[in-house]
């Protein structure tokens, strides 16, 4: 198309027997060790934590409540994918998301993600998968083109 960038908006919950589960992203069905990522998030309402993942087979890009969370709890966020059609630079994505898994203090998180697909190929497909389990009923994803 005529778009330069892509944006994905999502909300959902996982079926894994966990309080929360990570959302992972792959481009062009690439399962090689070609993804780097960084994450900053709050934990227990007050502590800020940073983490990195290098040479992954997918890019961690979000987190959502899962089956062990309080019923109805979920996660949601926005993912930006830059210059998806370009062929001269590796692909970069950033995201922000929020999740909550209970009504007690310390059970919500705001997360900021960033990652690189170490490949300059144009993106022709995007796969969003969970680190464990499947998507629960009611999970939704929307893809938008940005000029």
C-alpha positions as CSV (number, residue, x, y, z in Angstrom):
1,X,0.0,0.0,0.0
2,X,0.9,3.7,0.3
3,X,1.6,3.6,4.0
4,X,5.1,4.0,5.5
5,X,4.4,2.7,9.0
6,X,2.0,0.3,10.7
7,X,0.2,0.5,14.1
8,X,-1.4,-2.4,15.9
9,X,-3.9,-1.7,18.7
10,X,-4.8,-4.7,20.9
11,X,-6.6,-5.8,24.0
12,X,-6.7,-9.3,25.3
13,X,-6.2,-12.1,27.8
14,X,-4.3,-15.4,27.6
15,X,-5.4,-18.9,28.5
16,X,-2.0,-20.0,30.1
17,X,-2.3,-20.9,33.7
18,X,-0.3,-17.8,34.8
19,X,-1.3,-14.4,36.1
20,X,0.2,-12.8,33.0
21,X,1.8,-13.8,29.7
22,X,4.0,-12.0,27.2
23,X,2.9,-11.1,23.7
24,X,5.5,-11.9,21.1
25,X,5.9,-10.7,17.5
26,X,7.6,-12.1,14.4
27,X,8.0,-10.7,10.9
28,X,7.9,-12.7,7.7
29,X,7.7,-16.0,9.6
30,X,11.3,-15.6,10.7
31,X,12.0,-17.9,13.6
32,X,15.7,-17.5,13.6
33,X,17.6,-15.7,16.4
34,X,17.1,-12.3,14.7
35,X,15.3,-10.2,17.3
36,X,16.6,-7.9,20.0
37,X,14.4,-6.1,22.5
38,X,14.4,-3.8,25.6
39,X,11.7,-3.4,28.2
40,X,11.0,-0.9,31.0
41,X,8.1,-1.5,33.4
42,X,6.8,-0.8,36.9
43,X,6.3,-3.6,39.3
44,X,4.3,-3.7,42.5
45,X,3.2,-0.1,41.7
46,X,6.5,1.5,42.8
47,X,9.6,-0.3,41.4
48,X,10.9,0.3,37.9
49,X,12.6,-2.6,36.2
50,X,14.5,-2.8,32.9
51,X,15.2,-6.0,30.9
52,X,16.8,-6.9,27.6
53,X,16.5,-9.9,25.3
54,X,19.1,-10.5,22.6
55,X,19.2,-12.9,19.7
56,X,15.6,-14.0,20.4
57,X,13.4,-16.1,18.0
58,X,10.7,-13.5,18.5
59,X,10.4,-9.9,19.8
60,X,8.6,-9.5,23.2
61,X,6.2,-6.6,22.5
62,X,3.4,-6.7,25.2
63,X,2.0,-8.5,28.2
64,X,-1.6,-9.4,29.2
65,X,-3.4,-11.0,32.0
66,X,-3.9,-14.8,31.8
67,X,-6.0,-17.6,33.2
68,X,-4.8,-17.3,36.9
69,X,-5.7,-13.6,36.9
70,X,-9.0,-12.3,38.3
71,X,-11.8,-13.0,35.9
72,X,-12.2,-10.2,33.4
73,X,-8.8,-8.7,33.8
74,X,-6.8,-8.0,30.6
75,X,-4.0,-6.2,28.9
76,X,-4.0,-3.7,26.1
77,X,-1.6,-1.6,24.1
78,X,-0.3,-0.1,20.9
79,X,2.5,-1.3,18.7
80,X,4.2,0.9,16.2
81,X,6.2,-0.7,13.3
82,X,8.4,1.8,11.4
83,X,9.2,1.9,7.7
84,X,7.8,-1.6,7.2
85,X,8.2,-1.5,3.4
86,X,11.8,-0.1,3.4
87,X,14.7,-2.4,2.3
88,X,17.8,-0.5,3.5
89,X,17.5,-0.6,7.3
90,X,16.6,-3.2,10.0
91,X,13.0,-3.0,11.2
92,X,12.3,-1.2,14.5
93,X,9.1,-1.5,16.6
94,X,8.1,0.3,19.8
95,X,5.1,-0.4,22.0
96,X,3.4,0.6,25.2
97,X,0.9,-1.4,27.2
98,X,-0.9,-1.7,30.4
99,X,-2.2,-4.8,32.2
100,X,-3.9,-5.7,35.4
101,X,-4.5,-9.1,36.9
102,X,-6.2,-8.6,40.3
103,X,-7.9,-6.0,42.4
104,X,-5.2,-5.9,45.0
105,X,-2.3,-3.3,45.2
106,X,0.7,-4.2,43.1
107,X,-1.1,-6.1,40.4
108,X,-1.0,-3.6,37.6
109,X,1.8,-2.8,35.2
110,X,2.7,-0.2,32.6
111,X,5.3,-1.4,30.1
112,X,7.3,0.3,27.4
113,X,8.9,-2.0,24.8
114,X,11.3,-1.5,21.9
115,X,12.8,-4.0,19.6
116,X,14.7,-4.6,16.3
117,X,14.3,-7.3,13.7
118,X,17.8,-7.7,12.4
119,X,16.7,-7.8,8.8
120,X,16.3,-5.0,6.2
121,X,13.7,-6.9,4.2
122,X,10.3,-5.4,3.7
123,X,7.8,-6.8,6.2
124,X,5.2,-8.9,4.4
125,X,3.6,-10.7,7.4
126,X,3.3,-10.1,11.1
127,X,2.6,-12.9,13.6
128,X,1.5,-12.1,17.1
129,X,1.8,-15.1,19.5
130,X,1.8,-15.7,23.2
131,X,4.8,-17.0,25.1
132,X,2.4,-19.7,26.5
133,X,-1.1,-20.8,25.8
134,X,-3.6,-19.2,23.4
135,X,-5.7,-16.0,23.2
136,X,-8.9,-16.1,25.4
137,X,-12.3,-15.2,24.0
138,X,-12.7,-11.4,23.6
139,X,-9.1,-10.7,22.6
140,X,-9.0,-8.2,19.7
141,X,-6.3,-6.8,17.3
142,X,-6.6,-4.0,14.8
143,X,-4.0,-3.1,12.1
144,X,-3.7,0.5,10.8
145,X,-1.5,2.0,8.1
146,X,0.2,5.3,8.9
147,X,1.5,7.7,6.2
